[in-house]
C-alpha cells in the first residue's frame, strides 16, 4: 500500500469521525480570529467556524451602517415585485475556482448581505477545503430561504446557475426566491452613456466609488489555490475585500435605481434617455412618451443627446403612432429625416406612416426614392436598409399603378 493511499484513508477517517451537531441551527460555535479551526484546519483571517448538520463552515461576519433610503416604491411598481419582498433583499456574490462555469467550477467564497437594524449585515462563507462544500451550501441556503428577493449583479447568468449546479451534484435543493439581476437594469439605463456595464465601471461613473488596489477577478482563483497549498493568509485578504465591495456596491446601486426610477429631474440626459427606454420596455408608454418628448424639446439643437438624437426621435415617433398621434409622429420623423447623418431608419418609419396613416402614397414613394439615392452614394452602406427600402418602393409603385389604372378606367 502506497504512502499516498494511507494518507488519503487517514484523511477520510478524520472527516467521517467529526461530531455532527444535533440542532440544525447555525449557533455561533467556532474559533477566534486565528488560523486554526477544528483539529489542524486552517482558517482565513477574521473567520470563525460555525456548525451545520454537515460539519463546520468558515464564515467572516461584519456589520456596516447604512444611512441611505430604503424606499422601494418605484422599483416595486416598475419591476412587479411585491414591496415586502424588496424590503428584504439578500445581496449575493460568489468567488469561484474558475470563470467559465461548468460542473468543475466551485464557489469557494459566497458573500451575502441583508438589512439588519440601521445597516447591512455581511456574511462571507468560505470553503477551507472541498469536503466543506455541503456545509457551505447548507448555510447559504438557510440565508436564501429567509430572503424576500435575491439581488445579484450578473447572478442570473453566472452565480445562481453555478450554485444550482453544485446543489444538483450534492443532491440538495434550495428555495428559489424572486431574483433581481441589477445588470439587466444597468444595461437598460446606463448603456447609452457608459463604455460598458461592468460593476466597477458603474461604481466609478454612477456611484462615484473608486477601489484602491483592487484584485482583478481573473487572479482570484489562483489566490485560492495558493492558499490551499501553503496557507498564506496574505493571499486571501484582497479576495475577501473584493467580494465585500461587490456585495456592498449592489446595496448602493439598488438604492440608486430606486431614486432614478422615482424621479428623473436631476439625471444626466443620457441616463434619462436610458430610464425612458426602460419604462417603455416595461410597458409604461405614457411615462416613456413624456420623457422622450421632454428630451426631444430640451435638446432640439445638439447637447448631450446629439449622438442619440436619431434613436430618441425614432422611439418617440413609434410610441406616438401606437397611440394614434401620427401627426406629431410625422413632425418628429421629418426632422430626423432632414437632420440625421444616417437618416435611413427615419425614412423607413416616415414612409410607413405616410402610406398607412396619412394615405399619401406619392409622398411615401418620394421619401423612399430619395433615401435609396442617398444610400447608393453613402460611404457606409447597409444591406438591410437597402432591402427594406427597395421592397417598400416596389410595393408603393404597384399600389400607385393600380390607383392610376383605376382612375383611368373611371375617366375613360
Order of alpha helices (4+ residues) and beta strands (2+ residues): alpha-beta-beta-alpha-alpha-beta-beta-beta-alpha-beta-alpha-beta-alpha-alpha-alpha-alpha-alpha-alpha-alpha-alpha-alpha-alpha-alpha
